[in-house]
Amino acid sequence: MNDKNKTDAQPCPAFNSTRLYNRWNVRIRFRNRLVAGIPGTAELIESWMKARIKFDDALRQALIDKNKELLAKSHEEAAKHAEEIVEEQQEKTTNVFLRDEHGLYIETRQIKSMFKECGSLLDMYREHRGSKDQIQHGTFLIKGLGPNPDYNTYLGTMVPDGVEERPIHIKSGPMGPRNAIKRVEWVDHCEIEFEIWALRIPPAATRAVTEQMLTDMLTLAQENGLGADRSQGQGMFHVLEPGLVRISYAEPKEPEEDGPKPKKGKAPAKPDPIAMHGPND
């Protein structure tokens, strides 16, 4: 943003959005490891793309610089050896946690996706029509505690507890079935704390995200897990006492009626004076 467009004005309190949301605080502790799932460097991201194509001239040149005696061999042997080097660089990747000067963190969108997935697994969206749209958009928010709360949920540590390296088998892909090395950062038994914001909607509206729905989603999420390698049993957690803590909660009341309203229709007929007094009066 151009600095010329910035001012010293502060956010207007009349537009404080907290009054529109029911808000809860929750703290969870992982039972085992929270595993990272973000490629570690720009080079690793690029390697994901290159894994879909064969080695290029730059990689071939790197091969030549590294092993000049390979030039004396046949082109077929050189190509075979080059592919082995490329595969080694492409497949030995490291997944890391995002980090800044405040420590390691996960993005709040990951927690929001966890709620969305658990709601789908519990088949909530069939009974509560419209609630899926509420969770997808800005009417359902996850806020971290600390710097940059709209995006970051901090893990309470500056460095991971370890890096696991293990062989994996890739069954399909452009290069066919093959073995590879997977390296991932992990943090053990960490605790994270965040806020849940749900737009205040009249309870009668099926799209409303209720406290009971959030409780059920979190109950399932404990076993379904959060983060990478959930299929390996990682990322399971416990919701810590006292559970969902209301920060600001008020169910909107349905509009009250002032009383029965008269039905609209024809104006009452004027009384007939003859019928009232008789013909001889």
N, C-alpha and C positions, 0 to 999 in steps of 0.2 A: 504494500500500500504506500502511496506517495505521502511523505510526511507533511506536505502542504495541506492535505485534507484532514489532518488530525487536529483536534482541539483538546482543551483541558476540561471539557464538560463531563459530568458524571452521569451514570445511568439514572433515569427518572424513576423515583420510587413508586409513582402511580402505575408503572408497568411492571411491578414485581410479580413475576409469574408464579411464585410459590403459592399464592392465594388460590390458584386454579387447580391445584393438585393435592390429592391425598399422598402423604409421604411417610415412608417407613425406613428405619435403619436396620441393617442386618449384618452380622459378623459370622464368617465361616472359617473352619479350620480343616485343612486337607489331611486326610487319613494317611496318605502316602506322599507320592511325588506329584507336584504340578510340573508338567513337561512343556517346554517351549515348542513353538511351531512356526517361527518366522525365519526365513533364510538369513544367514549371518551377515552377508556382505552383498554389494552390488554384483560382484563376480559370481556369487552363488546363484543369484537370481538369473544372471545371464546364462549360467550353465544349465539351468532348467530349460531355457529356450533352445540352447544348442543341443540338448539331449535329443531333440527331435530331428536333427540333421546330422550329416556326417561332418567330420573335421574339415576345417577350412584352411586356406593358405597360411594364415597367421599361425595356426596350431602346427601345421606342417613345418613352417620355418623354425618354430620353437623346438620342434623335434630335431631338426637338422643342427641347430646350434648346440643342443644338449648332447647329441651323440653323432659326431661327424663320421665316425667309422661306419655308420649305417649306410652312408652313401655308396660304399663299395658293394653293398648287397643288392639283390634284385629288387625291382620296384614292388613286386608282390610281397616280399618279406618286409619291406619298408612300410607299405600300407598297413599290413597286419600289425606291426609293432606300433605304428602311429595310433591305430584305433584302440589298442590296449591302453596307451598313455591317456588318450582322450577320455576313455571310459573311466579310468581311475580318477581323473580330475573331476569329471562330471558326477560320478556316483558317490564320492566321499565328500558329503556335504555336512554342514553343521547348522542345526536349527537353534536359534537363540531367543532370549527374551529382549523385548524393547527396553531401553534404558536411557536415563538422562542424569543430570547432576543430583537428583533426589533418589536414585536407585532404580531397581528393576520394576517393571510394571506390565500389566496386561491392559488391553483396551476395553473400555466399558461396553463396546459393541459386542464383545465376546460373551459377556454376561447376559446382555439382552438377547443374543441368539440362543443362549441356554434356556431362557424362559420360553421363547418362541417354540423351540423344539419340544420341550416338555409339555407345553400346552397342546401341541399336535399329537404327541404320544398318548396323552390322556383323553384325546378326542373331545376337548373342551369346546372347540370352535363349532361343533355341530349343535350343541345345546345353547351356547352363548354366541349367537350369530352376530358378526361384526366385531367381536373381541379380538380376532386375529389382526384385523386392520389397526385396532388400537395399539397392539403390541408392536406392530411393524413401524409405526410412524411416531411423530413427536408427541403423541398423547400418552406414551409410556416411555419413561426415561430411566436410565441408570446413571447415577452420579458417584464418582469416586470421592474419597476424602483426601484433601491435600491439594497440591498444585495441579492446575489444569483438570478440574473435576469432571468436565464434560467428556473427557476422552481417556483419562488414565486412572487405573486402580493399582496402587503401589503394593508391593509384596513385602515390604519391611526389611529389605536387604539390598546391599550394594552389588553383591556378586552371587552367582549361582552356587549351590552346594556341591555341584559336580557336573561332569559331562560324561554321558554314557555312550559308548561305541559298541555297536553290535551289527552282525551281518544280517542282511535281509535278502529275500528272493523276490525279484520282480518277474511276474508271470507273463506280462504282455508289454507291448510298446514297439516303437519303430525299430529298436535294436534287438527285439526278440527277448525270450526268457534269459535272465542272467542274475548273477549274485552281485550285491553291492554292500557298501558300508554306510550305516546311518549313525550320525553323531548328534546328540541332543543335549541341551542344557536342562537341568532340573533343579527345583528348590524343594526341600523336604519339609513336610508338616508345617507349611507357612499358614498364616492367617491373613485374610483380607476383609475389609469392611467397606460397605457401599450403601447408598440410598436408592430406594425404589420410588419413583414418582408415577402416579397414575391419575389421569385427568378425572376430575369430579364429574360424574355422570349420574343422573337419577337411577336409583337401584332397579327400577322397573325396566330400564333399557337393557336389552340383552347384550349389548356391546360393552357394558361396563365391566372393567377388570376389578374384581372384588378381593377382599382380604383372604377369603377362603380359597379362591383360585390361586393366589400367590403362595399360600401355604402348601397347597397340593403340588404346585409346580416345583417348589423348593424341596419338598419331600422326595419327589422322584429324582430331581437333579442330584441329590446326595448320592444316589446309586449310579446314575447315568454319567456323572462326572463333568468336569470342566477342563479345557485345555486339550493338548495333543495326546496321542497314544491312549485314548480312552478304551480302545479295543483291547489294550494290553493290561487293563485294570488300573490305569493311572487316573488321577484327577478326582477321585471320590472324596467327599468331604462330609463334615457334620455342621449343621446349623447350631451355633452356640447360644446358650441361654442369654437373655430371655426370649430369643426368637425374633419375630417381627416386632419391632418397637415403633409405635406410632409417634411420628414427629408432629404431623399436622394431619388431622383426620376429621372430616365432616361429610356425612352422606347428604347430598342435596335433597331437599324435600320436594315432593311432588307439588305442583301448583294447587293451592286451595281454592275451592269454589265459594263464593259469597252467599250462596243459597240458590234455590231453584229459580231458574229464569223463566219468565212467561213465554209461552209458545207464540211464535209469530203466526198470524192468521188474519182473517177478516175482522173488522171492527164489529162489536156487538150491535145488533139491530135496535133501532129506536123503538120504545114501547108504543103500541097502538092505543090511542086515547079511547076509541070506541070499545075495544076489548076490555079496557080497564074500568070504564065507568058505565058501560051499557048504552044502548041506542037512545033511551029516553031521558038521559041525564042532561 
